[in-house]
Amino acid sequence: MERHINTIGILTSGGDAPGMNAAIRAVTRSARYNNINVVGVMRGYQGLIDKEFVKFTSSSVSNTIQRGGTILKTARSKAFMTEEGRKQAYANMVEAGIDALIVIGGNGSLTGAQLFAREYDIPIIGLPGTIDNDLYGTDSTIGYDSALNTIVECVDKIRDTANSHDRIFFIEVMGRDAGFLAQNSAIASGAEAAIIPESETDVDQLADFIERGKRKSKNSAIVLVSEAQKDGVGGAFYYAERVKKEYPQFDARVTILGHLQRGGTPSAYDRILASRMGYAAIEALLEGQRNVMVGIKNDEIVYVPISRAVKMNKPINQELITVLNVLSI
Ligand code: F6P
């Protein structure tokens, strides 16, 4: 039987991402348009446990679409990982009259949502909010495009000094277990190579890149390195150290871009994506859908079971790897 949704709770969880505010705004406004009450839950799942609830109206989200970060704040709640924590969260939801949840976050946050929905039979709709772009079933996640643009802006600057000094720069970018940011920012910035966890394990990506570079007799180079490590191996410092030992003729430097990739104003693409996804989340609830993540495929909104979105490894399009290799001659 379909449950009538009177009040929804909305929260952001895990690492923040540019465009989360645009998503909060879209969910809030679409819900109010349909006469659904909105409760803003502060600090992710931790706010459910601590009863940090704020009544949200249309004007609560005014003047937020252009702001980075999340007005709801975010956290990685350890307490919510325990049965007791989730029990408390559910009791607080019932007390506040919250019938359904909208969760905006990445892999870990949506995994938590799936568990909570199963344990307490709560309708939950997930929105993919992460710069990592590592959720299966969606071409893009909210924040990914903005982070890419930020990285490219930084790489353009580093390129100037790399050129002047004839140096190799290893620039480390985020993407906990995924290489989307590294691969695509490498293409967008005209870098010489990207080192990503999705590449074949038996290929030595460093040796491969140096070999290609020699053939091209380039003096300076930019290599985008994903922060992801395999068996404790990886990251920009690891590769720079190897260059010092194995190819001492090169002068290597490291830049770790770090959290600046997560800040800043969201791109137009992310604002539109977040707006469409937020609207679609409320549509899904009204249609009686539950425990799905809103995704985008070929510019069409799709709904993916959360269980698939978080469990399947999203593959990197091999064509991107070829494009980078060919264009960096
Ligand atoms: O998941 C988003 C992300 O930015 C990852 O790319 C990164 O590994 C992680 O979060 C960093 O998390 P924190 O800000 O908690 O250190």
Boltz pocket constraint, residues with backbone or C-beta under 6 A from the ligand:
constraints:
  - pocket:
      binder: B
      contacts: [[A, 14], [A, 15], [A, 16], [A, 106], [A, 130], [A, 131], [A, 132], [A, 174], [A, 175], [A, 176], [A, 227], [A, 262]]
      max_distance: 6.0
